[in-house]
């Protein structure tokens, strides 16, 4: 009798701890832009995201967007040494263009050679939750080739790669 009691408890435990694997499909190009190594107490005020025809050397302008929410600027997150820039409208589909990101009219990031494809990744939430979405594998920022494996659903930018823009 004791063996069947323990076996029943074990089955109940296994039943309640098992969950279905869930897949969510999204058509977003990316979630956020991470500025890593920010090293400044100044929070960015103005973000301009410009799109150019791929491999046009930033000559053929497609359009721009500047409605972003800027996170990690409060004193609680100061030790993270980063800023998170989230578009208030989703960019959809694969990234088939070059990007020029301008911060506070003073820092410029030219993002080219973007290697991205739809793939399945762990969502970072509960175990067994996956997202099928555009994944950014690698890219170049101002001529520096970068691997984007730490944040495949976002664009991770080391702040020190920015070019300082001169005021006219």
C-alpha positions in Angstrom: 0.0 0.0 0.0 2.8 2.4 0.8 4.5 1.9 -2.5 1.3 2.7 -4.5 0.8 5.8 -2.3 4.4 7.1 -3.1 3.9 6.2 -6.7 0.7 8.2 -6.9 2.3 11.2 -5.3 5.2 11.0 -7.7 2.8 10.8 -10.7 0.9 13.8 -9.4 4.1 15.7 -8.9 5.3 14.9 -12.4 1.9 15.8 -13.9 1.8 19.3 -12.3 5.5 20.1 -13.1 5.3 19.2 -16.8 4.1 21.8 -19.1 3.6 22.0 -22.8 6.3 23.6 -24.9 4.9 26.8 -26.4 5.9 28.5 -29.5 5.0 32.1 -30.3 5.5 33.5 -33.8 6.2 37.2 -34.3 7.0 39.2 -37.4 9.1 41.9 -35.6 12.5 42.9 -36.9 13.8 43.4 -33.4 12.6 44.2 -29.9 15.1 46.8 -28.6 18.4 48.5 -29.1 20.9 48.0 -26.2 23.6 50.6 -25.8 26.2 48.7 -23.7 28.9 50.4 -21.8 27.1 53.8 -21.7 29.4 55.2 -18.9 27.5 58.4 -18.6 24.8 59.7 -16.2 23.2 61.5 -19.1 20.1 59.8 -20.5 19.7 60.1 -24.3 16.9 62.6 -25.2 16.8 62.3 -29.0 17.1 59.1 -31.0 17.0 59.1 -34.8 16.8 55.7 -36.6 17.4 56.1 -40.3 17.0 53.4 -42.9 19.0 53.3 -46.2 19.1 50.9 -49.1 21.4 48.1 -48.3 25.0 48.5 -49.6 24.2 52.0 -50.9 26.9 53.6 -48.6 24.2 55.6 -46.9 23.3 57.5 -50.1 19.7 56.1 -50.8 17.5 57.2 -48.0 14.4 55.1 -47.2 13.0 56.8 -44.1 13.5 57.7 -40.5 11.9 57.0 -37.2 12.4 58.8 -33.9 9.6 57.7 -31.5 11.5 55.6 -28.9 11.1 54.9 -25.2 14.5 55.1 -23.4 15.0 52.8 -20.4 17.5 52.2 -17.7 18.0 55.9 -17.1 16.9 55.9 -13.4 19.3 55.6 -10.5 18.2 52.1 -9.7 19.7 50.8 -13.0 22.8 52.9 -13.0 25.1 50.0 -12.2 23.9 48.2 -15.4 25.9 50.7 -17.4 23.5 50.5 -20.4 20.5 52.2 -22.0 17.7 50.3 -23.6 16.0 52.0 -26.6 12.6 50.5 -27.5 10.6 51.6 -30.6 7.0 52.6 -29.8 6.0 51.0 -33.1 7.2 47.6 -34.2 9.6 47.3 -37.1 8.3 44.3 -39.1 10.0 41.6 -41.2 13.6 40.9 -42.0 16.1 43.8 -41.9 17.0 44.3 -45.5 18.5 47.7 -45.2 21.4 49.6 -43.5 20.8 51.6 -40.4 22.2 54.9 -39.3 21.4 55.5 -35.6 22.0 59.0 -34.2 21.9 59.7 -30.5 21.5 63.3 -29.1 22.8 64.7 -32.5 26.3 63.8 -31.3 26.9 60.0 -31.6 26.5 58.1 -34.9 26.3 54.4 -35.5 26.3 53.1 -39.1 25.1 49.6 -38.9 25.7 47.5 -42.1 26.2 43.9 -43.2 23.2 42.8 -41.0 23.0 39.0 -41.0 19.5 38.1 -39.9 17.0 35.3 -40.5 13.9 33.8 -38.9 14.8 31.3 -36.2 13.5 29.8 -33.0 15.0 31.0 -29.7 14.2 30.6 -26.0 12.0 33.5 -24.9 13.7 34.1 -21.6 10.5 33.5 -19.7 9.3 30.1 -18.5 11.1 27.0 -19.4 9.7 25.6 -22.6 8.6 29.0 -24.1 10.1 29.8 -27.5 9.8 32.6 -30.0 9.9 32.2 -33.7 11.1 35.6 -34.9 13.7 37.5 -36.9 17.1 36.8 -35.2 20.0 39.2 -35.7 23.2 37.0 -35.9 25.8 39.6 -36.7 26.4 43.0 -38.2 29.1 45.8 -38.6 29.0 49.0 -36.7 31.2 51.8 -38.2 33.4 49.1 -39.8 33.7 46.8 -36.8 32.3 43.3 -37.2 30.2 42.2 -34.2 28.6 38.9 -33.1 25.1 39.5 -31.7 24.7 36.1 -29.9 23.9 37.7 -26.5 20.8 39.5 -27.8 19.5 37.8 -31.0 16.1 39.5 -30.8 17.6 42.9 -30.3 20.5 45.1 -31.6 23.4 45.2 -29.1 25.7 48.2 -29.6 28.9 48.8 -27.7 28.7 52.5 -27.0 32.5 53.0 -27.6 32.0 52.3 -31.3 30.1 55.5 -31.9 31.5 58.3 -34.0 31.3 61.7 -32.6 29.5 64.1 -34.9 30.7 67.7 -35.1 28.3 70.5 -34.8 27.9 72.6 -37.9 
